[in-house]
Amino acid sequence: MPEVDFHTGLSDLPGYACRLMRKAWRQGRQIVATGPPLLLQQLDGQLWTFDPDDFVPHLRLRRDEPIAAALRRTPIWLADLAGQAPSRDVLVNLGPDLAPAF
């Protein structure tokens, strides 16, 4: 049975999402984050800079980019469209749409 957690009332959504995804990644989980493109752009930038002593491996999946087999090994994916998000261990849904794979 999947586990669902709701995190609401956050003052720094991208910062919180970075910490949440880093925690899941350190636990060996595969993560996909979905949401509005501007929010994912902020998240992409913050994943590079929110902790200067830590590298959080991730990639940004855009609407028209195919998913290469080599990129599947990247533990954190940021997907512009919920419908584009493949099934992974953890979904961080930052927008109103639900990813069909979940």
N, C-alpha and C positions, 0 to 999 in steps of 0.2 A: 504494500500500500504506500503510495507516495506521501511524503510529508509536505505540508504547506505551512509556511510562516509568513505573516504579514508584518511589515515594518512601515509604520506611518508616522506622519508629523515630523519628518526629518528636516532640519534646517539646511543641511549640506548633503543633498542627495548624491551627487557624484562622489564626494569624499567617503560617505558611508558605504556606497556600492563598492568602491575600491577596497576598503577594509574587509567587507563581507566576502568579496571574490578572492582576495588574498588568503583569507582564512580557509575557504573551501579548497583553493589550490594547494595550500600546504597540507591539507588532509588527503591529497591525491585525487580530488574530484575533477571532472571535466565540466566546464561552465559555459553557458551561453547567456548573454545579456541582450535583451531586446528593448527597444524604445524609440522615441523620436530621433531622427538623425542629428539634430543639434545637441541633444543631451548625450548621445553616444560619442559625438565629437569631443565634448567636454570630458567625458569619461576616458576616452582614448588618451587625451593629453594628460589627465591627472594620473593615469596608471603609470606613465613614464616619470612623473615628478612628485607624487604625494609622499613618498618615502625615499629620500636620497640614498639610503643604505640598502635598498631592496629592489630587486628586479622582478616584476610580475609579468610573465610572458603572456602576450595576448596578440590578437590580430583583429582587424576591422573588416567585416564582410559587408560589401556594398551591394546594392540591388542587382547590378549587372555582372558581377564577378563570379566566375565558376569557383567551386571549392576544389582545389587541387588535393590530391591524396597526401602529399607531403605536409600540407597545412593542417590536416586532420589531427596531427600530433600536438598542435598548439593547444594548451589546456583551456584558454579563455578566448571565447569568440564574442565579438560585439556585432550583432546583426541588425541592420537598419529596419528590416521588415520582420514582423513576427512570423509570417508565413514562410520566410526563408530559413528560419532557425531549425536546424536539425535537432533531434533528440540527444540530450546529453544528461549527465548526472544531476546538474543543478541548473535551474532557470532563474535568472534575475530579471524579472519583468518590470521595466521602468516606464512602461507606457500603458495605454488603455486596452491594447489588443492582446489576445492570448495566442501563444504559439500553438498551431494545430498539433505538433508532435507531442505536446504535453497534455 
